[in-house]
Amino acid sequence: MRKTPSPSLHKSNQRKKNAGLQDRGVGNGKQRHNVENHTSLTNFKSSVKNFFTFLFSGKRKTASEAPQGDDRKNTHNVKGVPDFTDISSDSSKNSSKRVFSHSSASSGTSSSQLAMGNFTFDEIYKATAKFSLDNKIGEGAFGTVYKAKLIDGSLVAIKRAKKDLQNKNLAEFKNEINTLSRIEHRNLVRWYGYLEHAEEKIIVIEYVNNGTLREHLDGIRGDGLEIGERLDIAIDVAHGITYLHMYTDHPIIHRDIKASNILITDKLQAKVADFGFARLGAEDPNATHVSTQIKGTAGYMDPDYMRTQHLSEQSDVYSFGVLLVEMMTGRYPVEPMRPLSERVTIKWAMQMLKQGESVIAMDPRLSRNPASNKAVRKVLKLAFQCLAPSRRSRPTMKSCAEVLWDIRKDFKERTSSDPPHGSHHSADFLQRDARKNRHMTFGIEDRKDYKFVSS
Ligand SMILES: Nc1ncnc2c1ncn2[C@@H]1O[C@H](COP(=O)(O)OP(=O)(O)OP(=O)(O)O)[C@@H](O)[C@H]1O
Protein backbone atom coordinates (compact mmCIF):
# COMPACT_ATOMS: atom_id res chain seq x y z
CA MET A 1 0.00 0.00 0.00
CA ARG A 2 1.27 3.41 -0.81
CA LYS A 3 2.16 5.67 2.04
CA THR A 4 1.53 9.35 1.52
CA PRO A 5 2.80 11.91 3.97
CA SER A 6 0.36 14.50 5.12
CA PRO A 7 2.09 17.79 5.83
CA SER A 8 1.06 19.42 9.05
CA LEU A 9 3.42 22.12 10.26
CA HIS A 10 2.72 25.78 10.07
CA LYS A 11 3.25 27.12 6.58
CA SER A 12 5.81 29.87 6.92
CA ASN A 13 7.85 28.26 9.69
CA GLN A 14 7.90 25.04 7.83
CA ARG A 15 8.99 26.71 4.64
CA LYS A 16 11.92 28.34 6.39
CA LYS A 17 12.84 25.17 8.23
CA ASN A 18 12.73 23.04 5.19
CA ALA A 19 14.37 25.26 2.65
CA GLY A 20 16.63 22.90 0.78
CA LEU A 21 16.12 19.77 2.90
CA GLN A 22 15.27 17.63 -0.05
CA ASP A 23 15.95 14.31 1.58
CA ARG A 24 12.84 14.72 3.67
CA GLY A 25 10.69 15.21 0.63
CA VAL A 26 10.25 18.84 1.47
CA GLY A 27 12.76 21.07 0.00
CA ASN A 28 14.22 23.82 -1.96
CA GLY A 29 12.36 26.40 -3.91
CA LYS A 30 12.01 27.18 -7.56
CA GLN A 31 11.89 30.45 -9.29
CA ARG A 32 10.36 31.85 -12.37
CA HIS A 33 11.98 34.16 -14.83
CA ASN A 34 9.31 36.73 -15.44
CA VAL A 35 10.22 39.55 -17.74
CA GLU A 36 7.09 41.53 -17.02
CA ASN A 37 7.56 41.70 -13.31
CA HIS A 38 10.70 43.39 -12.09
CA THR A 39 9.99 42.76 -8.46
CA SER A 40 9.64 39.10 -9.12
CA LEU A 41 12.81 39.16 -11.17
CA THR A 42 14.76 40.70 -8.32
CA ASN A 43 13.30 38.22 -5.88
CA PHE A 44 13.98 35.47 -8.32
CA LYS A 45 17.64 36.38 -8.67
CA SER A 46 18.13 36.62 -4.94
CA SER A 47 16.36 33.32 -4.38
CA VAL A 48 18.44 31.65 -7.08
CA LYS A 49 21.54 32.91 -5.30
CA ASN A 50 20.28 31.77 -1.92
CA PHE A 51 19.42 28.41 -3.30
CA PHE A 52 22.74 27.82 -4.94
CA THR A 53 24.66 29.27 -2.02
CA PHE A 54 22.92 26.62 0.02
CA LEU A 55 23.36 23.99 -2.63
CA PHE A 56 27.07 24.52 -2.94
CA SER A 57 27.67 25.00 0.74
CA GLY A 58 28.20 21.31 1.24
CA LYS A 59 24.80 20.25 2.57
CA ARG A 60 24.05 18.24 -0.54
CA LYS A 61 26.29 16.59 -3.04
CA THR A 62 26.25 18.51 -6.29
CA ALA A 63 27.15 17.74 -9.85
CA SER A 64 30.33 19.77 -9.57
CA GLU A 65 31.41 17.82 -6.50
CA ALA A 66 30.55 14.42 -7.86
CA PRO A 67 33.40 12.35 -9.29
CA GLN A 68 33.78 12.95 -13.00
CA GLY A 69 34.36 10.22 -15.54
CA ASP A 70 37.37 10.78 -17.80
CA ASP A 71 35.35 10.14 -20.88
CA ARG A 72 32.94 13.02 -20.25
CA LYS A 73 33.97 14.99 -23.26
CA ASN A 74 32.11 18.15 -24.17
CA THR A 75 30.70 18.76 -20.76
CA HIS A 76 31.17 21.73 -18.60
CA ASN A 77 29.93 21.76 -15.07
CA VAL A 78 28.85 25.13 -13.95
CA LYS A 79 30.43 25.93 -10.62
CA GLY A 80 28.96 28.48 -8.31
CA VAL A 81 25.80 30.34 -9.13
CA PRO A 82 24.59 29.72 -12.65
CA ASP A 83 23.29 32.79 -14.39
CA PHE A 84 19.92 31.58 -15.59
CA THR A 85 19.31 34.76 -17.46
CA ASP A 86 21.87 33.68 -19.98
CA ILE A 87 20.65 30.18 -20.71
CA SER A 88 19.66 31.42 -23.99
CA SER A 89 19.64 32.67 -27.41
CA ASP A 90 23.30 33.55 -27.48
CA SER A 91 24.38 30.05 -26.62
CA SER A 92 25.07 29.34 -30.24
CA LYS A 93 27.86 31.88 -30.10
CA ASN A 94 29.40 29.87 -27.35
CA SER A 95 30.94 26.74 -28.77
CA SER A 96 31.40 25.12 -25.38
CA LYS A 97 28.55 22.98 -24.12
CA ARG A 98 26.88 23.87 -20.98
CA VAL A 99 25.43 21.53 -18.44
CA PHE A 100 24.10 22.01 -15.01
CA SER A 101 22.14 19.78 -12.85
CA HIS A 102 21.32 19.01 -9.32
CA SER A 103 22.26 15.89 -7.54
CA SER A 104 19.82 13.07 -7.37
CA ALA A 105 21.74 11.49 -4.54
CA SER A 106 18.70 11.82 -2.35
CA SER A 107 16.23 10.59 -4.91
CA GLY A 108 16.92 6.95 -4.36
CA THR A 109 17.96 6.41 -7.96
CA SER A 110 20.62 3.80 -8.41
CA SER A 111 21.97 5.39 -11.55
CA SER A 112 25.41 6.85 -11.02
CA GLN A 113 25.03 8.94 -14.14
CA LEU A 114 21.81 10.44 -12.90
CA ALA A 115 23.45 11.01 -9.53
CA MET A 116 26.23 12.93 -11.26
CA GLY A 117 23.72 14.56 -13.50
CA ASN A 118 26.01 15.71 -16.26
CA PHE A 119 25.19 14.72 -19.76
CA THR A 120 26.95 15.40 -23.01
CA PHE A 121 25.13 16.02 -26.24
CA ASP A 122 26.80 12.90 -27.67
CA GLU A 123 25.39 10.81 -24.86
CA ILE A 124 21.91 12.19 -25.34
CA TYR A 125 22.21 11.71 -29.08
CA LYS A 126 23.10 8.05 -28.61
CA ALA A 127 20.63 7.53 -25.79
CA THR A 128 17.77 8.59 -28.07
CA ALA A 129 19.19 6.64 -31.04
CA LYS A 130 19.84 9.94 -32.84
CA PHE A 131 16.48 11.37 -31.77
CA SER A 132 14.79 8.50 -33.49
CA LEU A 133 11.04 8.73 -34.03
CA ASP A 134 10.77 5.32 -32.35
CA ASN A 135 11.81 7.03 -29.14
CA LYS A 136 9.50 9.99 -29.51
CA ILE A 137 6.94 10.01 -26.70
CA GLY A 138 5.30 13.34 -27.11
CA GLU A 139 5.21 16.78 -28.58
CA GLY A 140 4.54 20.03 -26.74
CA ALA A 141 4.58 23.71 -27.53
CA PHE A 142 8.30 23.87 -26.83
CA GLY A 143 9.48 20.85 -28.73
CA THR A 144 9.66 17.10 -28.76
CA VAL A 145 9.88 14.68 -25.87
CA TYR A 146 11.94 11.49 -26.27
CA LYS A 147 12.53 8.44 -24.20
CA ALA A 148 16.26 7.83 -23.77
CA LYS A 149 18.35 5.01 -22.39
CA LEU A 150 21.61 6.11 -20.82
CA ILE A 151 24.77 4.01 -21.03
CA ASP A 152 24.19 2.69 -17.52
CA GLY A 153 20.74 1.50 -18.59
CA SER A 154 18.64 4.09 -16.79
CA LEU A 155 15.71 5.58 -18.65
CA VAL A 156 15.14 9.31 -18.82
CA ALA A 157 12.90 11.65 -20.78
CA ILE A 158 14.52 14.25 -22.99
CA LYS A 159 12.77 17.51 -23.80
CA ARG A 160 14.38 18.91 -26.91
CA ALA A 161 13.45 22.51 -27.64
CA LYS A 162 12.42 23.45 -31.14
CA LYS A 163 15.28 25.26 -32.84
CA ASP A 164 13.07 28.14 -33.91
CA LEU A 165 11.55 28.68 -30.49
CA GLN A 166 10.06 32.15 -30.31
CA ASN A 167 11.23 34.41 -27.50
CA LYS A 168 8.03 33.93 -25.55
CA ASN A 169 8.21 30.15 -25.79
CA LEU A 170 11.91 30.20 -25.05
CA ALA A 171 11.19 32.13 -21.86
CA GLU A 172 8.69 29.43 -20.89
CA PHE A 173 11.17 26.68 -21.72
CA LYS A 174 13.75 28.39 -19.49
CA ASN A 175 11.10 28.84 -16.89
CA GLU A 176 10.50 25.11 -16.85
CA ILE A 177 14.23 24.59 -16.25
CA ASN A 178 14.27 27.16 -13.49
CA THR A 179 11.34 25.54 -11.78
CA LEU A 180 12.28 21.93 -12.21
CA SER A 181 15.84 22.47 -11.06
CA ARG A 182 14.59 23.65 -7.70
CA ILE A 183 12.01 21.12 -6.72
CA GLU A 184 12.15 17.59 -5.47
CA HIS A 185 9.10 15.66 -4.50
CA ARG A 186 7.90 12.20 -5.40
CA ASN A 187 4.73 13.63 -6.93
CA LEU A 188 6.55 16.08 -9.17
CA VAL A 189 8.49 15.02 -12.21
CA ARG A 190 12.22 15.04 -11.36
CA TRP A 191 14.79 17.11 -13.13
CA TYR A 192 18.21 15.66 -13.89
CA GLY A 193 19.98 18.22 -15.99
CA TYR A 194 20.05 20.77 -18.74
CA LEU A 195 22.30 20.85 -21.73
CA GLU A 196 23.08 23.31 -24.47
CA HIS A 197 24.97 22.37 -27.55
CA ALA A 198 25.15 24.76 -30.50
CA GLU A 199 21.47 25.48 -31.17
CA GLU A 200 20.25 22.56 -29.10
CA LYS A 201 18.56 23.09 -25.76
CA ILE A 202 17.76 19.94 -23.90
CA ILE A 203 16.20 19.16 -20.54
CA VAL A 204 16.80 15.75 -19.02
CA ILE A 205 13.98 14.69 -16.71
CA GLU A 206 12.55 11.65 -15.04
CA TYR A 207 10.88 9.26 -17.46
CA VAL A 208 7.37 8.44 -16.32
CA ASN A 209 6.34 5.33 -18.13
CA ASN A 210 2.56 5.06 -18.08
CA GLY A 211 1.19 8.03 -19.99
CA THR A 212 -0.88 10.93 -18.79
CA LEU A 213 -3.91 10.93 -16.51
CA ARG A 214 -5.98 12.19 -19.43
CA GLU A 215 -4.98 9.13 -21.47
CA HIS A 216 -6.10 6.89 -18.61
CA LEU A 217 -9.41 8.72 -18.32
CA ASP A 218 -9.89 8.41 -22.07
CA GLY A 219 -9.28 4.67 -21.86
CA ILE A 220 -6.38 4.75 -24.29
CA ARG A 221 -4.02 3.69 -21.47
CA GLY A 222 -4.42 1.10 -18.77
CA ASP A 223 -7.54 -0.83 -17.81
CA GLY A 224 -9.68 2.09 -16.71
CA LEU A 225 -9.12 3.69 -13.34
CA GLU A 226 -11.41 2.61 -10.55
CA ILE A 227 -12.52 5.08 -7.92
CA GLY A 228 -9.91 3.98 -5.35
CA GLU A 229 -7.15 4.53 -7.91
CA ARG A 230 -8.55 7.93 -8.82
CA LEU A 231 -8.55 8.89 -5.16
CA ASP A 232 -4.90 7.81 -4.83
CA ILE A 233 -4.00 9.87 -7.88
CA ALA A 234 -5.92 12.92 -6.63
CA ILE A 235 -4.09 12.68 -3.29
CA ASP A 236 -0.73 12.42 -5.07
CA VAL A 237 -1.50 15.51 -7.13
CA ALA A 238 -2.69 17.38 -4.03
CA HIS A 239 0.56 16.50 -2.25
CA GLY A 240 2.69 17.61 -5.20
CA ILE A 241 0.93 20.98 -5.37
CA THR A 242 0.95 21.37 -1.57
CA TYR A 243 4.72 21.00 -1.71
CA LEU A 244 4.93 23.72 -4.37
CA HIS A 245 2.70 26.06 -2.37
CA MET A 246 4.01 25.45 1.12
CA TYR A 247 7.28 23.62 1.36
CA THR A 248 9.58 25.40 -1.02
CA ASP A 249 11.49 28.44 0.19
CA HIS A 250 9.20 30.57 -1.93
CA PRO A 251 5.68 29.51 -2.98
CA ILE A 252 5.41 28.24 -6.52
CA ILE A 253 2.18 28.46 -8.48
CA HIS A 254 1.98 25.85 -11.22
CA ARG A 255 -0.70 27.64 -13.29
CA ASP A 256 -1.39 24.72 -15.62
CA ILE A 257 -2.85 21.92 -13.51
CA LYS A 258 -4.84 19.60 -15.78
CA ALA A 259 -5.14 15.89 -16.48
CA SER A 260 -2.82 15.98 -19.48
CA ASN A 261 -0.07 17.44 -17.29
CA ILE A 262 -0.28 14.63 -14.76
CA LEU A 263 2.02 11.75 -15.62
CA ILE A 264 1.31 8.26 -14.30
CA THR A 265 3.77 5.55 -13.31
CA ASP A 266 3.22 1.83 -13.79
CA LYS A 267 2.18 1.67 -10.12
CA LEU A 268 -0.38 4.38 -10.82
CA GLN A 269 1.48 6.99 -8.85
CA ALA A 270 0.90 10.51 -10.16
CA LYS A 271 3.58 13.08 -10.93
CA VAL A 272 2.77 16.65 -11.83
CA ALA A 273 4.67 17.77 -14.93
CA ASP A 274 4.99 20.71 -17.32
CA PHE A 275 6.26 23.67 -15.35
CA GLY A 276 6.45 26.01 -18.34
CA PHE A 277 3.88 28.39 -16.86
CA ALA A 278 4.89 28.05 -13.22
CA ARG A 279 5.81 31.17 -11.37
CA LEU A 280 6.56 32.52 -7.96
CA GLY A 281 3.79 33.41 -5.62
CA ALA A 282 3.96 36.37 -3.30
CA GLU A 283 7.07 36.30 -1.09
CA ASP A 284 5.43 38.36 1.62
CA PRO A 285 3.20 35.93 3.57
CA ASN A 286 0.69 38.75 4.09
CA ALA A 287 0.39 39.50 0.37
CA THR A 288 -2.69 37.96 -1.17
CA HIS A 289 -1.47 37.71 -4.75
CA VAL A 290 1.03 38.77 -7.40
CA SER A 291 -0.05 40.60 -10.54
CA THR A 292 0.89 38.83 -13.70
CA GLN A 293 0.11 38.15 -17.32
CA ILE A 294 -2.65 35.57 -17.64
CA LYS A 295 -1.50 32.09 -18.60
CA GLY A 296 -3.03 28.66 -18.36
CA THR A 297 -5.44 26.42 -20.22
CA ALA A 298 -9.01 27.49 -20.94
CA GLY A 299 -11.49 25.56 -18.88
CA TYR A 300 -9.07 25.21 -15.96
CA MET A 301 -8.35 28.86 -15.30
CA ASP A 302 -9.47 30.65 -12.18
CA PRO A 303 -12.06 33.26 -13.28
CA ASP A 304 -10.95 35.53 -10.44
CA TYR A 305 -7.39 35.48 -11.80
CA MET A 306 -8.62 36.04 -15.36
CA ARG A 307 -10.65 39.04 -14.25
CA THR A 308 -8.07 40.68 -11.99
CA GLN A 309 -4.76 39.23 -13.22
CA HIS A 310 -4.05 38.64 -9.55
CA LEU A 311 -2.41 35.29 -9.18
CA SER A 312 -2.29 33.31 -5.95
CA GLU A 313 -1.96 29.70 -4.87
CA GLN A 314 -5.76 29.59 -4.86
CA SER A 315 -5.71 29.75 -8.66
CA ASP A 316 -4.09 26.30 -8.63
CA VAL A 317 -6.78 25.22 -6.17
CA TYR A 318 -9.42 26.27 -8.71
CA SER A 319 -7.71 24.26 -11.47
CA PHE A 320 -7.45 21.34 -9.06
CA GLY A 321 -11.23 21.59 -8.56
CA VAL A 322 -11.69 21.32 -12.33
CA LEU A 323 -9.31 18.36 -12.33
CA LEU A 324 -11.35 16.61 -9.61
CA VAL A 325 -14.49 17.03 -11.69
CA GLU A 326 -12.60 15.73 -14.73
CA MET A 327 -11.51 12.67 -12.74
CA MET A 328 -14.97 11.90 -11.37
CA THR A 329 -16.89 12.47 -14.60
CA GLY A 330 -14.23 11.34 -17.07
CA ARG A 331 -15.23 14.35 -19.16
CA TYR A 332 -13.13 17.22 -20.47
CA PRO A 333 -13.74 20.63 -18.89
CA VAL A 334 -15.33 21.78 -22.12
CA GLU A 335 -17.36 19.30 -24.17
CA PRO A 336 -18.48 21.15 -27.30
CA MET A 337 -20.43 18.20 -28.71
CA ARG A 338 -22.75 17.86 -25.71
CA PRO A 339 -26.17 19.46 -25.25
CA LEU A 340 -25.83 23.07 -24.14
CA SER A 341 -26.54 22.35 -20.45
CA GLU A 342 -23.68 19.86 -20.31
CA ARG A 343 -21.01 21.64 -22.30
CA VAL A 344 -19.21 23.20 -19.37
CA THR A 345 -18.55 20.12 -17.29
CA ILE A 346 -18.05 21.84 -13.93
CA LYS A 347 -21.40 23.64 -14.24
CA TRP A 348 -23.22 20.48 -15.18
CA ALA A 349 -21.54 18.35 -12.51
CA MET A 350 -22.18 20.95 -9.80
CA GLN A 351 -25.81 21.13 -10.90
CA MET A 352 -26.08 17.35 -10.58
CA LEU A 353 -24.49 17.56 -7.13
CA LYS A 354 -26.94 20.24 -5.99
CA GLN A 355 -29.87 18.15 -7.21
CA GLY A 356 -28.56 15.16 -5.26
CA GLU A 357 -27.85 13.34 -8.53
CA SER A 358 -24.08 13.15 -8.48
CA VAL A 359 -24.33 9.53 -9.58
CA ILE A 360 -25.51 10.80 -12.98
CA ALA A 361 -22.32 12.81 -13.29
CA MET A 362 -20.14 9.79 -12.52
CA ASP A 363 -17.85 8.56 -15.26
CA PRO A 364 -19.73 5.68 -16.98
CA ARG A 365 -16.52 3.66 -16.61
CA LEU A 366 -16.82 3.63 -12.83
CA SER A 367 -18.63 0.82 -11.05
CA ARG A 368 -21.76 1.98 -9.28
CA ASN A 369 -22.02 0.85 -5.69
CA PRO A 370 -22.77 2.66 -2.43
CA ALA A 371 -19.10 3.15 -1.52
CA SER A 372 -18.11 4.51 -4.96
CA ASN A 373 -21.20 6.68 -5.26
CA LYS A 374 -20.53 8.20 -1.87
CA ALA A 375 -16.85 8.80 -2.63
CA VAL A 376 -17.74 10.54 -5.90
CA ARG A 377 -20.32 12.71 -4.16
CA LYS A 378 -17.79 13.76 -1.53
CA VAL A 379 -15.10 14.50 -4.11
CA LEU A 380 -17.57 16.63 -6.07
CA LYS A 381 -18.39 18.50 -2.86
CA LEU A 382 -14.71 19.22 -2.38
CA ALA A 383 -14.47 20.31 -6.02
CA PHE A 384 -17.37 22.64 -5.42
CA GLN A 385 -15.38 24.36 -2.65
CA CYS A 386 -12.26 24.57 -4.82
CA LEU A 387 -14.33 26.21 -7.54
CA ALA A 388 -15.68 28.96 -5.28
CA PRO A 389 -15.83 32.21 -7.28
CA SER A 390 -13.96 34.08 -4.57
CA ARG A 391 -10.51 32.74 -3.99
CA ARG A 392 -10.74 33.46 -0.27
CA SER A 393 -13.48 30.87 0.08
CA ARG A 394 -11.43 28.10 -1.46
CA PRO A 395 -9.60 25.56 0.69
CA THR A 396 -5.81 25.28 0.63
CA MET A 397 -4.19 22.44 -1.27
CA LYS A 398 -3.08 20.99 2.04
CA SER A 399 -6.64 20.78 3.28
CA CYS A 400 -7.76 19.31 -0.06
CA ALA A 401 -5.19 16.55 0.48
CA GLU A 402 -6.52 15.94 3.97
CA VAL A 403 -10.16 15.80 2.83
CA LEU A 404 -9.25 13.41 0.03
CA TRP A 405 -7.34 11.30 2.48
CA ASP A 406 -10.47 10.98 4.64
CA ILE A 407 -12.63 10.18 1.60
CA ARG A 408 -10.21 7.42 0.63
CA LYS A 409 -10.13 6.04 4.17
CA ASP A 410 -13.92 5.96 4.34
CA PHE A 411 -14.11 4.39 0.89
CA LYS A 412 -11.66 1.65 1.83
CA GLU A 413 -13.47 0.89 5.05
CA ARG A 414 -16.79 0.67 3.25
CA THR A 415 -15.47 -1.53 0.46
CA SER A 416 -13.85 -3.91 2.89
CA SER A 417 -17.14 -4.24 4.79
CA ASP A 418 -19.46 -4.23 1.73
CA PRO A 419 -19.60 -7.55 -0.13
CA PRO A 420 -18.84 -7.23 -3.84
CA HIS A 421 -22.50 -7.93 -4.75
CA GLY A 422 -23.13 -4.34 -3.64
CA SER A 423 -21.62 -3.21 -6.90
CA HIS A 424 -23.61 -3.21 -10.09
CA HIS A 425 -21.33 -5.59 -11.88
CA SER A 426 -24.18 -6.47 -14.19
CA ALA A 427 -23.72 -2.97 -15.56
CA ASP A 428 -20.00 -3.51 -16.14
CA PHE A 429 -20.50 -4.92 -19.58
CA LEU A 430 -22.61 -1.96 -20.61
CA GLN A 431 -20.10 0.41 -19.08
CA ARG A 432 -17.23 -1.18 -20.94
CA ASP A 433 -19.25 -0.98 -24.12
CA ALA A 434 -19.98 2.66 -23.43
CA ARG A 435 -16.24 3.22 -22.93
CA LYS A 436 -15.50 1.68 -26.29
CA ASN A 437 -17.99 3.87 -28.07
CA ARG A 438 -17.30 6.95 -26.05
CA HIS A 439 -15.04 8.61 -28.55
CA MET A 440 -17.59 8.20 -31.29
CA THR A 441 -20.61 9.07 -29.21
CA PHE A 442 -19.30 12.25 -27.71
CA GLY A 443 -16.82 13.36 -30.31
CA ILE A 444 -13.86 13.39 -27.94
CA GLU A 445 -11.51 13.20 -30.88
CA ASP A 446 -12.59 16.73 -31.75
CA ARG A 447 -11.57 18.06 -28.39
CA LYS A 448 -8.26 19.62 -27.63
CA ASP A 449 -6.91 21.54 -24.72
CA TYR A 450 -7.09 25.17 -25.56
CA LYS A 451 -3.93 26.85 -24.39
CA PHE A 452 -4.57 30.41 -23.46
CA VAL A 453 -1.89 33.05 -23.26
CA SER A 454 -2.92 36.66 -23.15
CA SER A 455 -1.01 38.92 -25.46
N1 LIG B 1 8.83 13.05 -18.15
C1 LIG B 1 8.09 12.46 -19.05
N2 LIG B 1 7.98 11.12 -19.10
C2 LIG B 1 7.20 10.51 -20.03
N3 LIG B 1 6.46 11.18 -20.94
C3 LIG B 1 6.52 12.51 -20.94
C4 LIG B 1 7.32 13.23 -20.00
N4 LIG B 1 7.17 14.56 -20.23
C5 LIG B 1 6.32 14.67 -21.25
N5 LIG B 1 5.92 13.45 -21.68
C6 LIG B 1 5.01 13.17 -22.80
O1 LIG B 1 5.25 14.13 -23.80
C7 LIG B 1 4.05 14.89 -24.06
C8 LIG B 1 4.44 16.32 -24.34
O2 LIG B 1 4.90 16.90 -23.13
P1 LIG B 1 5.17 18.45 -22.98
O3 LIG B 1 5.31 18.73 -21.52
O4 LIG B 1 6.30 18.83 -23.84
O5 LIG B 1 3.95 19.12 -23.61
P2 LIG B 1 2.41 19.20 -23.23
O6 LIG B 1 2.25 19.43 -21.77
O7 LIG B 1 1.68 18.00 -23.77
O8 LIG B 1 1.99 20.42 -24.09
P3 LIG B 1 2.38 21.94 -23.87
O9 LIG B 1 3.86 22.02 -23.73
O10 LIG B 1 1.87 22.56 -25.10
O11 LIG B 1 1.66 22.30 -22.61
C9 LIG B 1 3.19 14.70 -22.81
O12 LIG B 1 1.82 14.83 -23.11
C10 LIG B 1 3.55 13.29 -22.37
O13 LIG B 1 2.79 12.35 -23.11
PDBQT file of the ligand as one rigid body, heavy atoms in Angstrom, charges set to zero:
ROOT
HETATM    1  N1  LIG A 501       8.832  13.047 -18.146  1.00  0.00    +0.000 N 
HETATM    2  C1  LIG A 501       8.086  12.458 -19.046  1.00  0.00    +0.000 A 
HETATM    3  N2  LIG A 501       7.984  11.118 -19.100  1.00  0.00    +0.000 NA
HETATM    4  C2  LIG A 501       7.202  10.512 -20.029  1.00  0.00    +0.000 A 
HETATM    5  N3  LIG A 501       6.465  11.176 -20.941  1.00  0.00    +0.000 NA
HETATM    6  C3  LIG A 501       6.523  12.513 -20.936  1.00  0.00    +0.000 A 
HETATM    7  C4  LIG A 501       7.324  13.229 -20.004  1.00  0.00    +0.000 A 
HETATM    8  N4  LIG A 501       7.171  14.557 -20.225  1.00  0.00    +0.000 NA
HETATM    9  C5  LIG A 501       6.325  14.666 -21.249  1.00  0.00    +0.000 A 
HETATM   10  N5  LIG A 501       5.921  13.449 -21.683  1.00  0.00    +0.000 N 
HETATM   11  C6  LIG A 501       5.006  13.166 -22.801  1.00  0.00    +0.000 C 
HETATM   12  O1  LIG A 501       5.246  14.129 -23.797  1.00  0.00    +0.000 OA
HETATM   13  C7  LIG A 501       4.054  14.886 -24.060  1.00  0.00    +0.000 C 
HETATM   14  C8  LIG A 501       4.439  16.321 -24.335  1.00  0.00    +0.000 C 
HETATM   15  O2  LIG A 501       4.897  16.905 -23.127  1.00  0.00    +0.000 OA
HETATM   16  P1  LIG A 501       5.174  18.448 -22.978  1.00  0.00    +0.000 P 
HETATM   17  O3  LIG A 501       5.315  18.728 -21.523  1.00  0.00    +0.000 OA
HETATM   18  O4  LIG A 501       6.305  18.832 -23.845  1.00  0.00    +0.000 OA
HETATM   19  O5  LIG A 501       3.945  19.124 -23.606  1.00  0.00    +0.000 OA
HETATM   20  P2  LIG A 501       2.411  19.195 -23.233  1.00  0.00    +0.000 P 
HETATM   21  O6  LIG A 501       2.253  19.431 -21.769  1.00  0.00    +0.000 OA
HETATM   22  O7  LIG A 501       1.679  18.001 -23.766  1.00  0.00    +0.000 OA
HETATM   23  O8  LIG A 501       1.991  20.423 -24.094  1.00  0.00    +0.000 OA
HETATM   24  P3  LIG A 501       2.385  21.939 -23.867  1.00  0.00    +0.000 P 
HETATM   25  O9  LIG A 501       3.858  22.025 -23.728  1.00  0.00    +0.000 OA
HETATM   26  O10 LIG A 501       1.869  22.560 -25.099  1.00  0.00    +0.000 OA
HETATM   27  O11 LIG A 501       1.665  22.302 -22.611  1.00  0.00    +0.000 OA
HETATM   28  C9  LIG A 501       3.192  14.696 -22.809  1.00  0.00    +0.000 C 
HETATM   29  O12 LIG A 501       1.823  14.826 -23.108  1.00  0.00    +0.000 OA
HETATM   30  C10 LIG A 501       3.552  13.293 -22.371  1.00  0.00    +0.000 C 
HETATM   31  O13 LIG A 501       2.788  12.354 -23.111  1.00  0.00    +0.000 OA
ENDROOT
TORSDOF 0
